[in-house]
Amino acid sequence: MYGCASTPLFYPASYIFNIPSAAYVTLLCGNLFIAVTTSYSVFVLERFPNDPYLSALAGALDVFFLIFPPYCLGKGCVELTYRYVMKMVYQSMGIHIQGQWIINVLANLFLPTK
């Protein structure tokens, strides 16, 4: 869905470049760079919950980075994966968490099994 939504952005940028495919590759690399740097910077900062400065910085960056669609996609995928892994870890210890049905619903949206 994200790919379909971001594809119209490539058409106006094709007028800046001599070769239209160069615009596509350049913007694709730019989106990939934005997704990786923003997602991982917030993910790493969220791993230090005991430091109030880093926690506040992670919260501020999380709100600020919402203007970037690649960050939103990356954040959603990281959050989905984190919740799934934590569910599997708890289930391996014999702890069953209620209210985790959203993982199955979102997983079926991303990876249809039927």
C-alpha positions as CSV (number, residue, x, y, z in Angstrom):
1,M,0.0,0.0,0.0
2,Y,2.8,2.4,0.8
3,G,4.5,1.7,-2.6
4,C,1.3,2.6,-4.4
5,A,0.9,5.8,-2.3
6,S,4.5,7.0,-2.9
7,T,4.7,6.2,-6.6
8,P,2.9,9.5,-7.6
9,L,5.7,11.4,-6.0
10,F,8.2,10.0,-8.5
11,Y,6.4,11.5,-11.5
12,P,6.9,15.2,-10.6
13,A,10.5,14.5,-9.7
14,S,11.2,13.0,-13.1
15,Y,11.2,16.5,-14.6
16,I,14.2,17.4,-12.5
17,F,16.3,14.6,-13.9
18,N,17.3,13.9,-17.6
19,I,16.4,10.3,-17.3
20,P,13.1,9.5,-15.6
21,S,14.4,6.2,-14.1
22,A,17.1,8.2,-12.4
23,A,14.4,10.1,-10.5
24,Y,12.8,6.8,-9.4
25,V,16.1,5.3,-8.2
26,T,17.2,8.5,-6.5
27,L,13.9,8.9,-4.6
28,L,13.8,5.2,-3.8
29,C,17.2,5.4,-2.2
30,G,16.3,8.6,-0.4
31,N,13.2,7.0,1.0
32,L,15.2,3.9,2.1
33,F,17.8,6.2,3.8
34,I,15.1,8.1,5.6
35,A,13.3,5.0,6.7
36,V,16.4,3.3,8.1
37,T,18.0,6.3,9.8
38,T,14.8,7.6,11.4
39,S,13.5,4.1,12.5
40,Y,16.7,2.9,14.0
41,S,17.5,6.2,15.7
42,V,14.2,6.2,17.6
43,F,14.4,2.4,18.2
44,V,17.9,2.7,19.8
45,L,16.8,5.7,21.9
46,E,13.8,3.8,23.2
47,R,16.1,1.1,24.6
48,F,17.2,3.4,27.4
49,P,14.0,4.0,29.4
50,N,15.9,4.8,32.6
51,D,17.5,8.0,31.2
52,P,15.0,10.8,31.2
53,Y,16.8,12.9,28.6
54,L,17.0,10.0,26.1
55,S,13.4,9.0,26.7
56,A,12.3,12.6,26.1
57,L,14.4,12.8,23.0
58,A,13.0,9.5,21.7
59,G,9.4,10.8,22.3
60,A,10.1,14.1,20.6
61,L,11.8,12.4,17.6
62,D,9.0,9.9,17.3
63,V,6.4,12.7,17.0
64,F,8.6,14.8,14.6
65,F,9.4,11.9,12.3
66,L,5.7,11.2,11.7
67,I,5.9,13.6,8.8
68,F,8.0,11.1,6.9
69,P,5.9,8.3,5.4
70,P,8.9,5.8,5.3
71,Y,9.3,6.3,9.1
72,C,5.6,5.5,9.7
73,L,5.9,2.3,7.6
74,G,9.2,1.3,9.3
75,K,7.9,2.1,12.8
76,G,4.8,0.0,12.2
77,C,6.8,-2.9,11.0
78,V,9.2,-2.7,13.9
79,E,6.4,-2.4,16.4
80,L,4.6,-5.4,14.9
81,T,7.7,-7.5,15.0
82,Y,8.6,-6.5,18.5
83,R,5.1,-7.4,19.8
84,Y,5.2,-10.7,18.0
85,V,8.6,-11.6,19.4
86,M,7.6,-10.7,22.9
87,K,4.4,-12.8,22.6
88,M,6.5,-15.7,21.5
89,V,9.0,-15.3,24.3
90,Y,6.1,-15.1,26.9
91,Q,4.4,-18.1,25.4
92,S,7.7,-20.1,25.6
93,M,7.8,-19.3,29.3
94,G,4.2,-20.4,29.7
95,I,2.7,-17.0,30.1
96,H,-0.3,-16.3,27.9
97,I,-1.1,-12.6,27.3
98,Q,-4.6,-11.6,26.5
99,G,-5.5,-8.8,24.1
100,Q,-2.8,-9.7,21.6
101,W,-5.3,-10.5,18.8
102,I,-4.3,-7.4,16.8
103,I,-1.0,-9.1,16.0
104,N,-2.8,-11.9,14.1
105,V,-5.0,-9.3,12.3
106,L,-2.1,-7.2,11.2
107,A,0.0,-10.2,10.3
108,N,-2.7,-11.4,8.0
109,L,-2.8,-8.0,6.3
110,F,0.9,-8.0,5.7
111,L,1.4,-11.7,5.0
112,P,-1.8,-13.3,3.8
113,T,-1.8,-17.0,4.7
114,K,-4.9,-18.1,2.7
